[in-house]
Amino acid sequence: MTASAGELAVVWCDFGGVLTPPVDEAFARVVRAAEVPADALSAAVEAVAAEMGLAGIAPLELGLLDQTEWGRRVTAALAPRWRPRVDLGRFGDHFYYDGRALDVTLFDHLAVLRARGLRTGLLTNSVLEWEPHRAAMFAAAGRSEALFDAVLRSHEVGLAKPDEALFALAETTFAASPEQCLLIDDLESNCAAARRRGWTAVTHVDAARTIKALDQLVPGGH
């Protein structure tokens, strides 16, 4: 399919919180394993990021800290009041808990969109040490990342959503205009950034609603 300048031609999909259960559920698992209050753990994570002029787990997502060093710093930020019961240098082992499954319903619909002629990409704020967990999720579901024509991992490219530069890179990857690109993401802040760039964006809540929105937006939809 050759898309016209203003016709959607590329679907970029987030991973965590879109093709997986909600990220909040995964964070809650870490909280329970660490036996540290959620607000205290969140504050420690933000303190570590703030030292680098960042927010959240951006030091991991941008590949600026490895998980071991990041965990050491978060643990230090929790002290002396809180001492986590697990090694936060292995945060991903708890974040990707047993039973955290790939959303095959949405994943398989992306394959349908690809069959209609759209290019598909995975646009993910990622962490190097979590990649084996992601691969295991695909394998357990009998699915493959090979569905995607391109994968942009933040820790590899040094850019993370909602940075406009990442959306620009995504456009270049497929030689597409902003108007030809669509983002599926669970964070409204990321979707808003994509829209400011000129993209179409679907804020993901659940597979049924996202699939309905996609079929109303993409060529060949219902």
C-alpha positions as CSV (number, residue, x, y, z in Angstrom):
1,M,0.0,0.0,0.0
2,T,1.3,3.4,-0.9
3,A,-0.3,6.0,1.4
4,S,-1.0,9.6,0.4
5,A,0.6,12.4,2.4
6,G,-2.2,12.7,4.9
7,E,-3.2,9.0,5.1
8,L,-2.2,6.9,8.1
9,A,0.5,4.5,7.0
10,V,2.4,3.6,10.2
11,V,1.2,2.3,13.6
12,W,3.7,2.7,16.4
13,C,2.8,0.8,19.6
14,D,4.1,1.2,23.1
15,F,4.9,-2.0,25.1
16,G,4.5,-1.7,28.9
17,G,0.9,-0.9,29.8
18,V,-0.4,-1.5,26.2
19,L,0.8,-5.0,25.3
20,T,1.1,-5.8,28.9
21,P,-1.2,-5.4,32.0
22,P,-1.2,-1.9,33.5
23,V,2.2,-0.7,34.7
24,D,0.7,0.3,38.1
25,E,0.0,-3.4,38.7
26,A,3.7,-4.2,38.1
27,F,4.9,-1.4,40.4
28,A,2.5,-2.7,43.1
29,R,4.2,-6.0,42.9
30,V,7.6,-4.4,43.5
31,V,6.2,-2.5,46.4
32,R,4.9,-5.6,48.0
33,A,8.1,-7.5,47.5
34,A,10.2,-4.6,48.8
35,E,7.9,-4.0,51.8
36,V,8.3,-0.3,51.3
37,P,5.4,2.1,51.0
38,A,4.6,3.0,47.4
39,D,4.9,6.8,48.0
40,A,8.3,6.3,49.6
41,L,9.6,4.1,46.8
42,S,8.3,6.6,44.2
43,A,9.9,9.5,46.0
44,A,13.3,7.6,46.1
45,V,13.0,6.9,42.4
46,E,12.3,10.5,41.7
47,A,15.1,11.7,43.9
48,V,17.6,9.6,41.9
49,A,16.3,10.9,38.6
50,A,16.2,14.5,39.9
51,E,20.0,14.3,40.6
52,M,20.4,13.9,36.8
53,G,17.8,16.5,35.8
54,L,15.3,13.8,34.9
55,A,12.1,12.2,36.2
56,G,10.8,8.7,36.9
57,I,13.0,5.9,35.7
58,A,14.5,7.9,32.8
59,P,18.0,7.2,34.0
60,L,17.3,3.6,33.1
61,E,15.3,4.2,30.0
62,L,17.9,6.5,28.5
63,G,20.7,4.0,29.3
64,L,22.5,6.5,31.6
65,L,22.6,4.1,34.6
66,D,22.6,0.3,34.6
67,Q,20.0,-1.3,36.8
68,T,22.5,-2.3,39.5
69,E,23.8,1.2,40.1
70,W,20.3,2.6,39.8
71,G,19.1,0.2,42.4
72,R,21.9,1.1,44.7
73,R,21.0,4.8,44.4
74,V,17.3,4.2,45.0
75,T,18.2,2.1,48.1
76,A,20.4,4.9,49.4
77,A,17.6,7.4,48.9
78,L,15.3,5.2,50.9
79,A,17.7,5.1,53.9
80,P,17.7,5.3,56.8
81,R,13.9,5.1,57.2
82,W,13.3,2.3,54.8
83,R,15.3,-0.8,53.9
84,P,13.9,-2.8,50.9
85,R,13.5,-6.5,51.4
86,V,14.6,-7.2,47.9
87,D,17.6,-6.1,45.8
88,L,16.4,-3.1,43.8
89,G,19.2,-3.7,41.5
90,R,17.0,-6.5,40.2
91,F,13.9,-4.4,40.0
92,G,12.9,-5.9,36.7
93,D,12.7,-9.4,38.1
94,H,9.8,-8.2,40.3
95,F,8.3,-5.8,37.8
96,Y,8.0,-8.6,35.3
97,Y,6.2,-10.9,37.7
98,D,5.2,-14.5,36.9
99,G,1.9,-14.4,35.1
100,R,2.4,-11.0,33.6
101,A,1.2,-11.8,30.1
102,L,1.3,-10.3,26.6
103,D,-2.1,-9.0,25.4
104,V,-2.5,-11.3,22.5
105,T,-5.8,-9.8,21.5
106,L,-4.3,-6.4,20.7
107,F,-1.0,-7.9,19.4
108,D,-2.9,-10.0,16.9
109,H,-4.9,-7.0,15.8
110,L,-1.6,-5.2,15.0
111,A,-1.0,-8.2,12.7
112,V,-4.3,-7.5,11.0
113,L,-3.3,-3.9,10.5
114,R,0.0,-5.0,9.0
115,A,-1.9,-7.3,6.6
116,R,-3.9,-4.3,5.5
117,G,-0.7,-2.7,4.4
118,L,0.3,-0.6,7.3
119,R,3.8,-0.6,8.7
120,T,4.1,-1.5,12.3
121,G,6.7,-0.4,14.9
122,L,7.4,-0.8,18.6
123,L,8.1,2.5,20.2
124,T,9.1,1.8,23.8
125,N,10.7,3.4,26.8
126,S,12.9,0.4,27.6
127,V,15.5,-0.8,30.1
128,L,18.4,-3.0,28.9
129,E,18.2,-5.5,31.8
130,W,14.4,-6.0,31.2
131,E,14.8,-7.1,27.6
132,P,15.0,-10.9,28.6
133,H,11.8,-10.5,30.5
134,R,10.1,-9.0,27.4
135,A,11.4,-11.8,25.2
136,A,10.1,-14.4,27.6
137,M,6.6,-12.7,27.5
138,F,6.6,-13.0,23.7
139,A,7.7,-16.6,23.8
140,A,5.2,-17.6,26.4
141,A,2.4,-16.2,24.3
142,G,3.7,-17.9,21.1
143,R,4.2,-14.5,19.5
144,S,7.3,-12.8,18.1
145,E,8.6,-9.2,18.1
146,A,9.3,-9.9,14.4
147,L,5.7,-8.7,13.8
148,F,7.2,-5.2,14.0
149,D,8.9,-3.7,10.9
150,A,11.0,-1.6,13.3
151,V,11.7,-1.4,17.0
152,L,13.0,1.7,18.7
153,R,14.1,1.1,22.2
154,S,14.9,4.2,24.3
155,H,17.9,2.7,26.0
156,E,19.5,2.0,22.6
157,V,18.7,5.3,20.9
158,G,19.2,7.6,23.9
159,L,15.8,9.2,23.5
160,A,12.5,8.5,25.3
161,K,8.9,9.5,25.0
162,P,7.6,12.2,25.2
163,D,10.8,13.8,23.7
164,E,9.8,15.2,20.3
165,A,13.2,14.0,19.0
166,L,12.1,10.4,19.4
167,F,9.0,11.0,17.3
168,A,11.1,12.6,14.6
169,L,13.4,9.6,14.6
170,A,10.3,7.3,14.3
171,E,9.2,9.3,11.3
172,T,12.6,9.0,9.7
173,T,12.7,5.3,10.3
174,F,9.8,4.8,7.8
175,A,10.3,7.9,5.8
176,A,6.9,9.0,6.9
177,S,5.3,12.4,7.6
178,P,3.9,13.1,11.1
179,E,0.4,13.0,9.6
180,Q,1.0,9.4,8.4
181,C,2.0,8.2,11.9
182,L,-0.2,6.8,14.7
183,L,0.8,6.1,18.3
184,I,-0.8,3.7,20.7
185,D,0.3,4.5,24.3
186,D,-1.2,4.2,27.8
187,L,0.2,7.6,28.9
188,E,-1.8,10.6,27.9
189,S,1.4,12.7,28.2
190,N,3.0,10.6,25.5
191,C,-0.1,10.8,23.3
192,A,-0.3,14.6,23.8
193,A,3.3,15.0,22.7
194,A,2.7,12.9,19.6
195,R,-0.4,15.0,18.7
196,R,1.7,18.2,19.1
197,R,4.1,16.7,16.6
198,G,1.2,16.1,14.2
199,W,0.6,12.4,14.8
200,T,-2.7,10.7,15.5
201,A,-2.7,9.1,18.9
202,V,-4.9,6.5,20.7
203,T,-4.7,6.6,24.5
204,H,-4.9,2.9,25.5
205,V,-7.2,1.8,28.3
206,D,-8.0,-1.7,27.2
207,A,-7.7,-3.8,24.0
208,A,-11.4,-3.6,23.1
209,R,-11.5,0.2,23.1
210,T,-8.1,0.5,21.3
211,I,-9.1,-1.9,18.6
212,K,-12.4,0.0,18.0
213,A,-10.5,3.2,17.7
214,L,-7.9,1.8,15.3
215,D,-10.6,0.3,13.1
216,Q,-12.2,3.7,12.8
217,L,-8.9,5.4,12.0
218,V,-6.9,3.2,9.7
219,P,-7.5,2.4,6.0
220,G,-9.6,-0.7,5.6
221,G,-11.1,-0.4,9.1
222,H,-14.7,-0.8,10.0
